[in-house]
Amino acid sequence: MRFTLQLNIINYYDINILAFHTDQGTNFIINIYSDSNQNALHFLNRNIINLDNIIVMTGDFNIKDNNWDPDYPYHSAHTDNLVTLAKSLGLELSSPINLGSTRFVDNPHDSNSVIDLIFINPNNSGFGQHTLHPDLCKPSDHVSLIIEVGIRDTNIDNIIWSICKDSEEEENFIMVITNNILTLDTVDIVSSEALETVVQYLASIFNNAWYSHTKRKCITKHSKEW
């Protein structure tokens, strides 16, 4: 699935975008830490991401709100910005199966809070509700949020044409290419049309040599590691 960090999309220290690949195309996961000043949220609102297949946006948003915390009596002004941003990305707030706080405090004068959230694509049938796991939070003061991703058990074969390294086929392939390049007449290249003719001839040399010396291979999930 080749998970990769996509710094080319957003290069911001509190926002990570991960891409992974399936037979359905490229999918994206956004992980955010938005501090008490909501810098990451403001940054995203100023730099709208135009991506298809964003399936999850999650993180510590540092927003206390009675929309997701029934024990908190107030509505935050930042909530509307967050929900609007999520909708623009095709995402909706996910409700946990087991309600509870996501951040625990050591100070007895403060109260625990719900500030870690998950937004999911409602059209993606591979996701269910997430679960809070306070038993996994130590040494952090934040609860682990776990969501199961359904991945079909399918076998996608990949057909390739290749030449084994240091084989007789590789040696013959190099020899054919080398001999044809050495005998190539370049004296009459005096125009762009003549250059194009030579380039096309070179392309045909490589193409014919490649398919004359390669072997067809089918790569499956049962193939040996490269």
N, C-alpha and C positions, 0 to 999 in steps of 0.2 A: 504493500500500500504506500510505501515510500513517503512517510511523514517528513515534511520540510518546513523550516521557518521562513516565512515570506517577507524578508526585510525590504524587498523591492516594492511591495505594496504600501506598507507603512513601516517607517523606521522611527519608532517612538518607544522610549524606555519602559513605559508602563502598559504597552499594548503589544501582544503577540498574536500574529496570524499564522496558523498552521494549515498547510494544504496536504491532502492525501488523495490518492487516485484509486478509482474503481472502474469497472466496466461501464459505469454510468457517467464517467467523466471526473473532473476535479472538484473536490469538496473542500470547504473551508471551516475552520474553527477559530473563533476569536476569544482570546483570554485577556481580561482587563483588570488593572488595579487603578481605581480612581480615588485619589486622596480626598481629604476633607474640603479642599477647594474645587473639587471636580475637574481637575486639569485634563485628565484623560477623556472624560466625557465631552468637555468643551473642544478638545482637539479633534475628536471624531466628528462632532457636529460641524466643525469648520472644514474638515477634510472627508467629505462623504465618500464612502467606498462603493464603487460600482462593480459588484461581484455577483455572479450567479452562484447558486448552490452553497450559500452560507447556511450551515445546518445547526450550529450551536454558537451562542455568545454567552460567556460565563465569566465570573470573577467577583472580586470584592468591590462593590460600587459605592460603599460608604454612604448609603442613603437609608435613613430610617423613615419608614412610612407605614401607615396603617393599611395600605393596599396589600402588603405581604407580612405584616406583623400585627396580629390582632391585639397584642398587649401594648402597642404604641398608639397613643391617642391622636397623633397629628399627621397632616399631609405635608410632604416636602415639596418645595418649589422645583427641586431637581427631578422629581419623579416624572413629570410630564415630558421633560427633555429626553429622559432615558427611554420612556415608552415610545415616544415619537421616533427616536433613533432606531429602536428595535423594529418598529413597524416598517420603517423605510428599508430595512434589510430583510424584510419578509419573515420576521421572528415574533413570537409571542411568549409571554412569561409562562414558565413551567411551575406548577405547584408541586411541592414535595408530597410523597406518600405519607410520611410521618412529619407532621408540623412540629416546629421547634426553633430555638435560636440557632444561629450559625456562628456567632461569636460570643465567647464567654469572657467575663471580666473578673479580675482578681480584687478590684476595689469594691468593698461592700456598699459604698454610696452610689455606685453606678449599677445599671441593670444590663442584663444580656440583651443582645439585639439580633435582628435579621438583616444582614447587609450583603450576604453572599447569595447571588441569584443565578439562575440559568434561564436563558431564552432559547427556544428551539423553533425549528421550522415546522409549522403545523401540518404541512403537506408531506412530511417525511414519515412514513409508516414504520421506520426502523427504530424510532425512539418512543419510549414510554415516559412515565413520570420519574423524576429523580428521587433519591433517598438520602436522608441525612444520617451521617454516621459519627455521632459524638464520641464513640469509643476509639475512633481513629485520629482524633484531633491532636493529641499530645505528640511533640512538645509545643505545637502551635496552639494559639487560642482560637483558631477558626476550625469549624467542623468540616469534615470532608463531605462533599456533595458528589454522589455517584449516580451515573445514568448508564443504563445498558444500551448498547448499540447492536442492532440486529444485522448480522452479516450472513448472507446466503451461502450455503455450502455448494459452491459451483466450481467447476474446473474449466478455466479459460485457457485454451491452448494457444501458444504463440509460435507461429511458423517463421523460421528465419533461414537464411542461406549463409553459410559460413565456410571458411577454410581453416583447417586445423593448423595451429602454429607449428613451424619447423617440419611440416609434412612435405611429401613429394609434390602435392598439388600446389602448395604455397611457392615452392621453388619454381615450378613450371609457370605459374601465374606471373611471378616477377620477371622471369625470363622473357615471356611473350611481350609484356609491357615494355621492358627495356629494349628489346630488339626493334619493336615498332617505333619507339621514340628515336632511337639512333638512326633509323633509315628515313625519318620524316624530313621532307624537303621544305625548308622555310625560306628559301631564297626569294620566292615570288610573292611573299607577303608584303604587298605595296598598297593595300587598301583595306578598309574595314570589312568588305565582303570577302576578300581573300583570307583575312584573319578568322572570320566566322567559319569559313570552310575548314580551315585547319583545326579549329576548336571542336567542331562537330565530328571531325575525323578522329581526334583524340578521344572524344567521349565514346564513340563507337568501339574504339580499341579496348578501352577499359571495360565497357559494358559486355562485349563479347568474351573477353578474357575472364571476367568475373563469373559469368554463367557457365563457362566451359570448365571451370575448375572448382566451383563451390558444390557443397552438398546440402540438400534440404534437411532441416532438423525441426522437430516438433518439441517445444519446451512446455512441459506440464508441471503441475505441483509435485509430481513424483520424480522430476529430473534431478540429477545431481547438482550440487552447488557449483557455481562458476569459480 
